[in-house]
Amino acid sequence: MADIETSERLGRNLGFFSTFAIGTGTMIGAGIFVLPGMATAAAGPAAILSFIFGGLIAMATAISAAELATGMPRAGGSYYFVSRAMGAVFGTIIGIGAWIGLVFKGSFALVGFGDYFYTLFPSPVLITATIIGLLLLFINYKGAKSSGFLQNVIVIILFIILSVFIIKGAFIIDPNKYHPVVPYGYSSIFTTTGLIFISYLGIIKLAAISEEVKDPSKNLPRAFIGSVATVIVLYTGIMVVVNGVLPFEDAVNTETPLVDVAEVMLGPTGQIIIILAGLLATLSTANAAIMSSSRFPFAMGRDDLVPHWFIHIHGKYNTPYRAIVITGLLMVILLFIFNVEQLAKLGSAFNILVFVLVNLSAIILRRSAVNWYKPAFKDPFYPVTQIFGIAGSLVLLPVIGVLPFIFAVAVIIAGIIWYNAYGKAKALPKYNLLDMIESSRITKDHKRMKILVPIANPEHESDLVYLSENIGDDILGLHVRKVPNQTSLQAARDEYHEHKPEIDSLLENQFRRCSVMEGCEHQYIVAFDHDVSNSIIEQGRIENVDLIVIGWHEGYSFIGDIAEKVLSCARKDIAVLKGKLPSKINSITVAYNNKENTRYALYLVKQFAKRTGAKIKLVRVINPDLEVYQKNREIEMIKETAQDDELEFNYEINESYHTKEAIIESAKKSDLLVIGDSSQRFSKALLGTLSQNIAQDCDRPVMIVKRYRPITKEKIPYYCRLKFLKKKLFKMLR
C-alpha cells in the first residue's frame, strides 16, 4: 500500500470586500452615532481633531497589523502577534485586554441601540438594551447562518446613508458655529480622543480573522488601510456637519445629534432614516462583539493559557456556546454598572493597550533574527509608523480618566498573575523577548499531474480515488468539515480531534485502502471551512492541482450547491462522476465532437486506458441532414482520432436527430461513458443541458469533463467581453 501523508487545512473564504466590510462594519457602528454629542461637549468643535488624531493612531496600528498579519496569518490576531513577538506573558495580557475591550464595546453599542430606539418608541433604555443583548446572545448561540452576510449588507447601507448625510450637510453648514474652535484648551483634544477611541476598535478584529482571508498578502493590507481610511473620512465629515449645523447648546444636550441634524436637512423623513441607520449600526456592533467572542479566548486556549472548557463546541449547533454565553451575559451585566461614557472610556483604555503592544510587536519582529517571520507586506515607513502609534496611544492613556487607567493597569496585573498561576508551565510559546526559536519552511515543486478528490460520501469515495489514480500521478483526497460562522476554524479543528466522527475515520481509512497504485503519491487533507465549496476551490489553488474530480451522487436531479460553485468558480479543470463504477472497467465510450472539452476528456481516458487496459470506443453523432462532404469530413476526423498503436480503439458514426438518445444507446455495453461538457463558453449553466440530461438518463456511470478557460485568454473582441460582463451583471441584479 502506498505511503500516504495526512494533513489538515483551514479554508480561506474571505475576499477583499468581506474583509474590508468586517473591519469597516465594526468601526462604522455605535461610536459615530452615540459619541458626537459627548465629544463636542468635551472639546467643542475641536472634537473634529480628536476623531482625526484617533484615526491616525488607528492607521499606524493598522499598517503594523497588516505587516504582522501577512507574516503570521493566524487566528487570534493581535493576541497571536504579541505572544509570538514578546512571549506568553504579554500574550496573556493582550488576550484578556482585547476580549474585555470587545465586551465593553458590545455593551456600549447596546446602550446606543436603546437611545436610538427611545426616539421612536419611548421606553427604558436599559430594558431595551438588555432585551436586544439577550436576543443577540440567543441568535449567536444557535449559530445563525446569515449573520455574516447581514453584516456586509448593513455596512453598505450605513456607508450610503452616512455619505449622503455628509454631502447634504455640507451645503447647510454655518462656519460661524465653529468659533471658538478650542473652547476648553488643547488638552481637551487628547482627552476627547481617549473618549472616542473605542470607535476604532474594529480594526483589531481583522487581525483576529487573518487566517481566513484569501490571498492575505494583498487583501489584508488593502483591507486594513482601506477600512481605517474610509472610517476617518466618514467620522471627520460627520463631526464637521454636526458642529457646523447644530448650535453648540443643542449638540451637547442630545443623545442623538445625528438625528437632530437629519431633521434640519429633511425633516421627519431624515429623522427616521438616521434613526434606522443608528439602530442598524449599534445592532451590528453588538452582534459583531458576540459573534467574534470566541476568537481571543480560543487562541489563548490553543496555547493553554485558558481552560479548554471556555471554548467548548456545542454538540448540536457547532458554536463556541460557552464563550458566547459568557460574553453576552457580561455585556448585559455591564449595562447596569457603568453609564455610556464610562463604557466608552473603559473600552478605549483596553483598545489603547492593544494598539501599543501591536505596534511594539511589529518593531520587535522586524529587528529579530527569526526566519519564520517573512511578511509579504512591509511598512515602507518603518519604524516611524510604529513609534507614532505607540507614542500617540500612550499619550491618551493618562488623560482618559482615573478609572479607565486603573482598569488598564489591573488587566496588566491580572494577566501576569494568571500566567504565573495557570499557564507558565505549559503555555505556548516557550520563549520570551530574548529567546526566539526558529522554524523553516519547505517547498516542494510538483511537475506531475496532480488531482484533487473532494471526499464526503464513503459509497462514492473508492470510485473517485480509483478513477483519479489511474489518470494522475499525485492524488490529494480532501475532506471538508463545514464550520458555522460563529465558530472559529481552529476551534472546530480542536473539537474534531477530541470527538472525531465515525464517518470521518471511515473516509480516511477507506482512502488509505483504496490508494494502492504503485508510483502514485497520495495525500489526505482534512480542511475546516465555513464554506465547503470555497475550501475545495482554495485547496485546489494552494496545491496547484491540474484536475478536480468531484462526485455527483445518485438520486440527485442536479449536482447541488457545492459542486455547482466549484464548477463555476474553480480555475481548474473539472471531472464530474455520476453513478457507481463496476469493480473493473473493461470498456469506455467517449462521446466525441472534436471540441476542447471532448479532446481533454479523450486525453484523460487514454491515460486511464494505458494503466488499466480498457478498450475505448469513440462515438460521433451527426445530423442526418448534413451534406455528403460534411459527413465524410466527420468520418475522416473520427478515424484519425481513433488511430493509436498503444491502445485498442474503435469508433462509431451515428446519424441521428436526437443526440442524447444516440449517445446513451451507444454506451449501453460500456462500463463507463465519458463526455465533454457541451455548455457554451460564457453560459451561466455549469454543465450544458445536454451533458446534464445524458448523465441523468443514462443507466451507465457517466463522467463529464469541463476545462477551465480564463476570460483573459479568450481571443474575442473587447466589446464582446464587455457585453458578456454586462449580461452577467444584470443577471446577478435580478
C-alpha positions in Angstrom: 0.0 0.0 0.0 1.3 3.5 -0.9 2.5 5.7 1.9 0.0 8.5 2.5 0.6 11.8 4.2 -2.4 13.2 6.0 -2.6 16.9 6.6 -5.3 19.4 7.7 -6.2 22.8 6.2 -8.2 25.8 7.3 -10.2 27.3 4.4 -9.8 30.9 3.3 -13.3 32.2 2.3 -13.0 35.9 2.9 -12.2 38.0 -0.1 -11.2 41.7 0.0 -14.7 43.1 0.3 -15.8 40.7 3.0 -12.6 41.5 5.0 -13.0 45.3 4.3 -16.6 45.1 5.4 -15.7 43.3 8.7 -13.2 46.0 9.6 -15.3 48.9 8.4 -18.5 47.5 9.9 -17.2 47.1 13.4 -15.9 50.7 13.3 -18.9 52.3 11.5 -21.0 51.4 14.4 -22.2 52.7 17.7 -19.3 55.2 18.2 -20.2 57.7 15.5 -23.9 57.5 16.3 -23.6 57.9 20.1 -20.4 59.8 20.8 -20.5 63.1 18.7 -22.6 64.9 21.3 -20.3 63.8 24.2 -17.2 64.6 22.2 -18.5 68.1 21.3 -19.4 68.7 25.0 -15.8 67.7 26.0 -13.8 69.6 23.3 -16.2 71.8 21.3 -15.6 71.9 17.5 -12.1 70.7 18.2 -13.7 67.3 18.7 -13.2 67.0 14.9 -9.5 67.0 15.5 -10.0 64.3 18.2 -11.5 61.9 15.6 -8.7 62.7 13.2 -6.0 62.1 15.8 -7.6 58.9 16.9 -7.9 57.8 13.2 -4.2 58.5 12.6 -3.2 56.3 15.6 -5.5 53.6 14.3 -4.0 53.9 10.8 -0.5 53.5 12.2 -1.6 50.4 14.1 -3.5 49.1 11.0 -0.3 49.3 9.0 1.6 47.4 11.7 -1.1 44.8 12.0 -1.1 44.4 8.2 2.6 43.6 8.2 2.2 41.2 11.1 -0.9 39.5 9.6 0.9 38.8 6.3 3.8 37.3 8.2 1.6 35.4 10.7 -1.9 34.9 9.2 -3.3 33.0 12.2 -6.5 33.1 14.3 -6.2 35.2 17.4 -4.8 38.2 15.5 -3.3 40.7 17.9 -3.0 38.1 20.6 -1.0 35.8 18.3 1.2 38.7 17.1 2.1 39.8 20.6 2.6 36.3 22.1 4.9 35.3 19.2 6.9 38.6 19.4 7.1 39.0 23.2 6.2 35.7 24.8 3.3 34.1 26.5 3.0 36.5 29.4 2.4 39.5 27.1 0.1 37.3 25.1 -2.0 36.7 28.2 -2.2 40.4 28.9 -3.3 41.4 25.4 -5.6 38.4 25.1 -7.5 39.4 28.2 -7.4 43.1 27.3 -8.7 42.6 23.7 -11.5 40.3 24.8 -12.6 42.7 27.6 -12.4 45.6 25.3 -14.7 43.7 22.9 -17.2 43.1 25.7 -17.2 46.8 26.7 -17.7 47.9 23.1 -20.6 45.5 22.7 -22.3 46.8 25.9 -21.7 50.4 24.7 -23.4 49.5 21.5 -26.4 48.1 23.3 -26.9 51.4 25.2 -26.6 53.2 21.8 -29.3 51.0 20.4 -31.5 51.8 23.4 -31.0 55.5 22.9 -32.0 55.4 19.2 -34.9 53.1 19.9 -36.2 55.5 22.5 -36.5 58.3 19.9 -39.0 56.0 18.0 -40.8 54.3 20.9 -40.1 55.9 24.4 -39.1 53.0 26.6 -36.5 52.5 29.3 -33.1 52.4 27.6 -31.6 49.8 29.9 -34.6 47.5 29.4 -34.4 47.8 25.6 -30.6 47.2 25.6 -31.0 44.2 27.9 -33.6 42.6 25.6 -31.6 43.1 22.5 -28.4 41.8 24.2 -30.2 38.6 25.2 -31.7 38.2 21.8 -28.3 38.5 20.1 -26.9 36.0 22.6 -29.7 33.5 21.6 -29.1 34.0 17.9 -25.4 33.5 18.1 -25.7 30.6 20.5 -27.7 28.7 17.8 -25.4 29.9 15.0 -27.5 31.9 12.5 -26.1 31.1 9.1 -26.9 34.6 7.6 -25.2 36.7 10.3 -22.0 37.2 8.3 -23.9 38.2 5.1 -26.1 40.5 7.2 -23.0 42.3 8.5 -21.9 43.1 4.9 -25.4 44.4 3.9 -25.5 46.7 7.0 -22.1 48.1 6.1 -23.2 49.0 2.6 -26.5 50.6 3.9 -24.6 52.6 6.6 -22.0 53.8 4.1 -24.6 55.1 1.7 -26.7 56.8 4.4 -23.7 58.5 6.1 -22.2 59.6 2.8 -25.5 61.3 1.8 -25.6 62.8 5.3 -22.2 64.4 4.9 -22.8 65.6 1.3 -26.2 67.0 2.1 -24.9 68.6 5.4 -22.0 70.3 3.6 -24.5 72.7 1.9 -26.1 73.9 5.1 -23.0 74.4 7.3 -22.7 77.7 9.1 -18.9 78.5 9.5 -19.7 80.8 12.5 -20.7 77.7 14.6 -17.0 76.6 14.6 -15.9 79.5 16.8 -14.3 79.2 19.2 -12.6 76.1 17.8 -10.9 75.1 21.0 -13.1 76.4 23.8 -11.6 74.1 26.5 -7.9 74.2 25.7 -5.8 71.9 23.6 -5.5 69.2 26.2 -9.3 68.6 25.7 -8.4 67.3 22.2 -6.4 64.4 23.7 -8.9 63.8 26.4 -11.7 63.5 23.9 -9.6 61.3 21.7 -9.4 58.9 24.6 -13.2 59.0 24.9 -13.9 58.3 21.2 -11.1 55.8 20.7 -13.4 52.9 21.1 -14.8 53.8 17.7 -11.7 52.4 16.1 -11.6 49.1 17.9 -13.0 47.3 14.9 -9.6 47.3 13.1 -8.3 44.7 15.6 -11.0 42.3 14.5 -9.4 42.0 11.1 -6.3 40.6 12.7 -8.3 38.0 14.5 -9.6 36.5 11.2 -6.5 36.9 9.2 -6.1 33.1 8.6 -9.5 33.0 6.9 -8.7 35.7 4.3 -8.0 34.7 0.7 -4.7 35.9 -0.8 -3.7 37.6 2.5 -0.5 39.2 1.1 -2.7 41.5 -1.0 -6.2 41.6 0.7 -5.1 42.1 4.3 -3.0 45.3 3.8 -5.7 46.7 1.5 -8.5 45.9 3.9 -6.6 47.2 7.0 -5.6 50.5 5.4 -8.8 50.9 3.4 -11.1 50.3 6.4 -9.3 52.9 8.6 -9.1 55.5 5.8 -12.8 55.1 4.9 -13.8 55.5 8.6 -11.6 58.5 9.2 -13.2 60.3 6.2 -16.7 59.4 7.4 -16.1 60.3 11.1 -14.5 63.6 10.2 -17.2 64.5 7.7 -19.9 63.7 10.3 -18.3 65.7 13.0 -17.9 68.7 10.6 -21.6 68.5 9.7 -22.8 68.1 13.3 -20.7 71.0 14.6 -21.5 73.2 11.6 -25.3 72.7 11.6 -26.4 72.4 15.3 -25.9 75.2 17.8 -23.4 74.3 20.4 -26.0 74.0 23.2 -28.1 71.7 21.1 -25.2 69.5 20.1 -24.1 68.8 23.7 -27.6 68.3 25.1 -28.7 65.5 22.9 -28.0 61.7 23.0 -28.7 61.5 19.2 -27.1 64.6 17.5 -27.2 62.9 14.0 -31.0 62.7 14.3 -31.3 66.4 15.1 -29.1 67.3 12.0 -31.1 65.0 9.8 -34.3 66.7 10.9 -32.8 70.1 9.8 -31.9 68.5 6.4 -35.0 66.5 5.5 -37.5 67.0 8.4 -39.2 63.9 9.9 -38.1 61.7 6.9 -34.4 62.5 7.7 -35.0 61.7 11.3 -36.5 58.3 10.5 -33.6 57.4 8.1 -30.9 58.3 10.6 -32.7 56.5 13.5 -32.9 53.4 11.4 -29.2 53.7 10.5 -28.4 54.2 14.2 -30.3 51.1 15.1 -28.6 49.1 12.4 -25.1 50.4 13.4 -25.5 49.7 17.1 -27.1 46.3 16.4 -24.3 45.4 14.0 -21.6 46.4 16.5 -23.2 44.5 19.4 -23.7 41.4 17.2 -20.1 41.5 15.9 -18.9 41.6 19.5 -20.8 38.4 20.4 -20.1 36.7 17.1 -16.4 37.1 17.4 -16.3 36.5 21.2 -14.5 33.1 20.9 -11.6 34.4 18.8 -9.3 35.7 21.5 -10.1 33.1 24.3 -9.9 30.4 21.7 -6.5 31.5 20.5 -5.4 31.6 24.2 -6.9 28.1 24.8 -4.9 26.8 21.9 -1.7 27.9 23.7 -3.0 26.5 27.1 -3.5 30.0 28.6 -7.2 29.4 29.4 -9.1 26.2 30.1 -10.5 24.4 27.1 -13.8 24.4 28.9 -14.2 28.0 28.0 -14.2 27.3 24.2 -16.1 24.1 24.1 -18.1 23.5 20.9 -21.8 22.8 21.2 -22.7 19.3 20.0 -25.8 20.3 18.1 -25.1 23.9 16.9 -21.3 23.6 16.5 -20.8 27.0 18.1 -18.4 28.0 20.9 -21.5 28.4 23.1 -19.8 28.9 26.4 -17.7 31.8 25.2 -20.8 33.3 23.5 -22.9 33.0 26.7 -20.2 34.5 28.9 -19.5 37.3 26.5 -23.2 38.1 26.0 -24.1 38.0 29.7 -21.1 40.2 30.6 -22.3 42.7 28.0 -25.7 42.8 29.7 -24.4 43.0 33.2 -22.1 45.9 32.3 -25.2 47.9 31.3 -26.3 48.1 35.0 -22.8 49.0 36.3 -21.5 51.8 34.0 -23.0 54.7 32.1 -22.4 55.1 28.4 -19.5 57.5 28.8 -17.7 55.1 31.2 -18.3 52.2 28.9 -16.7 54.2 26.0 -13.7 55.2 28.1 -13.1 51.8 29.6 -13.4 50.2 26.1 -10.9 52.8 24.8 -8.5 52.0 27.6 -8.2 48.4 26.6 -8.1 49.4 23.0 -5.1 51.7 23.7 -3.3 48.8 25.5 -3.8 46.6 22.4 -2.6 49.2 20.0 0.6 49.8 21.9 1.5 46.1 22.1 0.7 45.5 18.4 3.0 48.4 17.2 5.7 47.2 19.6 5.4 43.7 18.2 6.0 45.0 14.7 9.2 46.6 15.8 10.4 43.6 17.7 9.8 41.1 14.9 11.3 43.3 12.2 14.5 43.6 14.3 14.6 39.9 15.3 16.6 37.2 13.6 13.9 34.7 13.3 13.5 33.3 9.8 9.8 32.3 10.1 8.7 35.9 10.0 8.6 36.8 6.4 5.7 39.3 5.8 4.5 39.7 2.3 3.7 43.3 3.1 6.3 45.6 4.8 5.6 49.0 6.1 7.7 51.4 4.0 7.8 54.0 6.8 9.1 51.6 9.5 9.8 52.5 12.3 8.2 56.0 12.2 4.7 54.5 11.8 5.1 52.2 14.9 6.7 54.9 17.0 3.8 57.3 16.2 1.3 54.5 17.0 2.9 53.8 20.4 3.5 57.4 21.4 0.1 58.5 20.3 -1.6 55.7 22.3 0.5 56.3 25.4 -0.4 60.0 25.4 -4.1 59.1 25.6 -3.9 56.6 28.5 -3.3 59.0 31.4 -5.8 61.6 30.1 -8.9 59.5 29.7 -9.6 59.4 33.5 -8.5 57.6 36.6 -11.0 54.7 36.4 -10.0 53.6 32.9 -6.3 54.0 33.7 -6.8 51.8 36.8 -8.7 49.2 34.8 -5.9 49.1 32.2 -3.3 48.6 34.9 -5.5 46.0 36.6 -5.7 44.0 33.3 -1.9 44.0 33.1 -1.5 42.8 36.7 -4.3 40.2 36.3 -2.6 38.9 33.1 0.7 38.5 34.8 -0.9 36.7 37.8 -3.0 34.4 35.6 0.0 33.5 33.5 2.1 32.6 36.5 -0.7 30.7 38.3 -2.2 28.8 35.3 -0.1 28.8 32.1 3.5 29.3 32.9 4.5 25.6 33.0 2.6 24.6 29.8 1.7 27.7 27.8 3.0 28.5 24.3 5.2 29.9 23.1 8.1 28.6 25.2 10.2 31.7 24.8 10.3 35.4 25.7 11.6 38.6 24.2 15.2 37.4 24.4 14.7 33.9 23.2 13.0 33.3 19.9 13.0 29.8 18.3 13.4 29.3 14.6 11.4 27.3 12.1 11.9 26.6 8.5 9.6 26.3 5.5 9.9 23.5 3.0 8.5 24.0 -0.5 8.0 21.2 -3.0 7.9 21.6 -6.7 5.3 19.3 -8.3 5.7 18.6 -12.0 3.5 15.6 -12.3 -0.2 15.6 -12.9 -1.9 16.3 -9.6 -5.6 15.6 -8.9 -7.8 16.8 -6.1 -10.6 14.5 -5.0 -13.2 16.0 -2.6 -14.5 13.2 -0.4 -17.7 13.3 1.5 -19.6 10.0 0.7 -18.0 6.7 1.6 -20.0 4.9 -1.1 -18.6 7.1 -3.8 -15.1 7.6 -2.4 -13.5 4.4 -3.8 -14.7 5.2 -7.3 -13.3 8.7 -7.2 -10.0 7.6 -5.9 -9.8 4.6 -8.4 -10.6 6.9 -11.3 -8.1 9.6 -10.2 -5.1 7.4 -9.5 -5.5 5.7 -12.9 -5.4 9.2 -14.6 -3.0 11.2 -12.5 0.3 10.9 -10.6 -0.4 12.6 -7.3 -3.7 12.2 -5.6 -5.0 14.6 -2.9 -8.0 13.4 -1.0 -9.8 16.3 0.5 -12.4 16.0 3.2 -14.0 19.3 4.3 -15.6 19.8 7.7 -18.2 22.6 7.5 -18.0 25.0 10.4 -20.7 27.6 11.4 -19.8 31.2 11.0 -19.9 31.8 14.8 -17.2 29.1 15.4 -13.5 29.8 14.6 -12.0 27.2 12.3 -9.3 26.4 14.8 -11.9 25.7 17.5 -13.7 23.3 15.1 -10.4 21.5 14.4 -9.8 21.0 18.2 -13.3 19.7 18.6 -12.7 17.4 15.7 -9.6 15.9 17.4 -11.4 15.4 20.7 -14.6 13.9 19.2 -13.7 12.6 15.7 -16.9 11.5 14.0 -17.1 7.9 12.9 -17.8 8.9 9.3 -14.5 10.9 9.2 -12.5 7.9 10.3 -14.3 5.8 7.8 -13.5 8.2 4.9 -9.8 8.4 5.8 -9.3 4.7 6.4 -11.1 3.9 3.1 -8.9 6.4 1.2 -5.9 4.6 2.5 -7.3 1.2 1.5 -8.2 2.5 -2.0 -4.8 4.0 -2.6 -2.8 1.0 -3.8 -1.4 2.2 -7.2 2.4 1.9 -7.2 4.3 5.1 -8.1 1.2 7.2 -7.4 1.7 9.6 -4.4 -1.2 10.2 -2.1 -2.1 12.7 0.5 -5.2 13.0 2.7 -6.3 16.5 3.7 -8.8 17.5 6.3 -9.9 21.1 5.8 -12.1 23.2 8.1 -14.1 25.9 6.4 -17.3 27.9 6.7 -17.9 27.2 3.1 -17.3 23.7 1.7 -17.1 24.7 -2.0 -14.8 27.6 -1.1 -12.5 25.1 0.6 -12.4 22.8 -2.5 -11.5 25.8 -4.7 -9.0 27.2 -2.2 -7.1 23.9 -1.7 -7.1 23.3 -5.4 -5.4 26.7 -5.8 -2.9 26.2 -3.0 -1.9 22.8 -4.2 -1.9 24.0 -7.8 -3.7 20.9 -8.9 -4.3 20.1 -12.6 -7.7 18.5 -12.2 -10.6 18.3 -9.6 -12.5 15.0 -9.7 -15.8 15.5 -7.9 -18.8 13.2 -7.4 -22.4 13.7 -8.4 -24.3 11.4 -6.1 -27.1 9.0 -7.2 -30.6 10.3 -6.6 -29.8 14.0 -7.2 -31.5 15.7 -10.1 -28.6 18.2 -10.3 -25.2 18.3 -8.8 -26.1 20.6 -5.9 -24.8 23.8 -4.5 -21.3 22.7 -3.5 -20.4 21.1 -6.9 -22.2 24.0 -8.6 -19.9 26.6 -7.1 -16.8 24.5 -7.7 -17.7 24.2 -11.3 -18.4 27.9 -11.7 -15.6 29.3 -9.7 -12.6 26.9 -9.6 -10.0 27.9 -12.0 -9.1 24.3 -12.6 -10.2 21.5 -15.0 -13.1 19.6 -13.6 -14.3 16.0 -14.0 -17.8 15.1 -12.5 -18.5 11.4 -12.0 -22.1 10.3 -11.7 -23.0 6.8 -10.8 -21.1 3.9 -9.3 -18.3 2.2 -11.2 -18.1 -1.6 -11.7 -15.3 -3.5 -9.9 -13.3 -3.4 -13.2 -13.7 -1.1 -16.2 -13.1 -3.0 -19.4 -14.7 -0.7 -21.9 -15.2 3.1 -22.1 -17.3 5.0 -24.5 -16.3 8.6 -25.3 -18.8 10.9 -26.9 -16.6 12.9 -29.2 -17.1 16.1 -31.2 -13.5 17.4 -31.5 -14.1 20.4 -29.3 -11.8 21.3 -26.4 -13.8 19.6 -23.6 -14.1 16.3 -25.5 -10.4 16.4 -26.6 -9.4 16.8 -23.0 -11.9 14.0 -22.0 -10.3 11.7 -24.5 -6.8 12.6 -23.2 -7.9 11.6 -19.7 -9.5 8.4 -21.0 -6.2 7.5 -22.8 -4.3 7.9 -19.5 -6.8 5.6 -17.8 -6.7 3.0 -20.5 -2.9 2.8 -20.6 -2.9 1.8 -16.9 -6.0 -0.5 -16.9 -6.0 -1.9 -20.4 -9.6 -0.7 -21.0 -10.9 -0.6 -24.6 -12.0 2.8 -26.0 -14.9 3.4 -28.3 -15.4 6.9 -29.9 -19.0 7.9 -30.7 -19.7 10.7 -33.1 -23.3 11.7 -33.5 -24.0 13.7 -36.7 -27.1 15.3 -38.2 -28.6 13.2 -41.0 -29.2 16.3 -43.0 -25.5 17.1 -43.4 -24.1 17.3 -46.9 -22.1 14.3 -48.0 -18.8 16.1 -47.9 -19.5 17.2 -44.4 -20.3 13.6 -43.3 -17.1 12.4 -45.0 -15.1 15.0 -43.2 -16.6 13.9 -39.8 -15.7 10.3 -40.6 -12.1 11.1 -41.5 -11.8 13.1 -38.3 -13.0 10.3 -36.1 -10.9 7.8 -37.9 -7.8 9.9 -37.4 -8.6 10.4 -33.8 -9.0 6.7 -33.2 -5.6 5.8 -34.5 -3.3 4.8 -31.6 -0.8 1.9 -31.7 -0.7 1.5 -27.9 -4.4 1.4 -27.2 -7.4 -0.7 -28.5 -9.7 1.8 -30.3 -12.8 1.6 -32.3 -15.3 4.2 -33.4 -18.9 4.6 -34.3 -20.6 7.2 -36.5 -24.3 7.6 -35.6 -26.6 9.7 -37.7 -29.4 10.9 -35.5 -31.6 13.9 -34.8 -31.6 13.0 -31.1 -28.0 13.3 -29.8 -28.8 12.4 -26.2 -30.6 9.2 -27.1 -27.9 8.2 -29.6 -25.1 8.6 -27.1 -26.9 6.7 -24.4 -27.7 3.9 -26.8 -24.1 3.6 -27.9 -22.9 3.4 -24.3 -25.2 0.5 -23.3 -22.5 -2.1 -23.4 -19.8 0.0 -21.9 -18.6 0.2 -18.3 -18.2 4.0 -18.4 -19.5 6.8 -20.6 -17.2 9.9 -20.8 -18.5 13.1 -22.3 -17.0 16.6 -22.7 -19.2 19.3 -21.3 -21.4 20.8 -24.0 -22.1 24.1 -22.4 -21.1 27.3 -24.2 -18.0 29.3 -23.1 -19.8 32.0 -21.2 -23.0 30.2 -20.4 -24.4 30.7 -16.9 -25.1 26.9 -16.8 -22.4 25.0 -15.0 -22.9 22.0 -17.2 -24.6 22.1 -20.6 -28.1 20.9 -20.7 -27.2 18.0 -23.0 -24.5 16.7 -20.7 -26.8 17.0 -17.6 -29.6 15.2 -19.4 -27.3 12.4 -20.6 -25.9 11.9 -17.1 -29.4 11.8 -15.5 -30.9 9.4 -18.0 -28.0 7.0 -18.7 -28.0 3.8 -16.6 -24.2 3.6 -17.0 -21.7 5.6 -14.9 -21.0 8.9 -16.6 -18.0 11.2 -16.3 -18.4 14.8 -17.6 -15.2 16.7 -18.3 -15.0 20.5 -18.4 -11.9 22.5 -19.0 -11.1 25.8 -17.3 -10.5 28.7 -19.7 -10.0 32.1 -18.3 -11.7 35.0 -20.0 -8.4 36.9 -20.4 -7.1 34.1 -22.7 -10.1 34.1 -24.9 -9.4 35.6 -28.3 -12.6 37.6 -28.7 -13.1 41.4 -29.3 -13.2 43.6 -26.2 -16.7 44.7 -27.0 -17.9 41.1 -26.7 -16.2 40.8 -23.3 -18.0 44.0 -22.1 -21.3 42.7 -23.4 -20.7 39.4 -21.5 -19.9 41.2 -18.3 -22.9 43.5 -18.7 -25.2 40.5 -19.2 -23.8 38.7 -16.1 -24.2 41.8 -14.0 -27.9 42.2 -15.0 -28.5 38.5 -14.1 -26.9 39.0 -10.7 -29.0 42.1 -10.0 -32.2 40.2 -10.9 
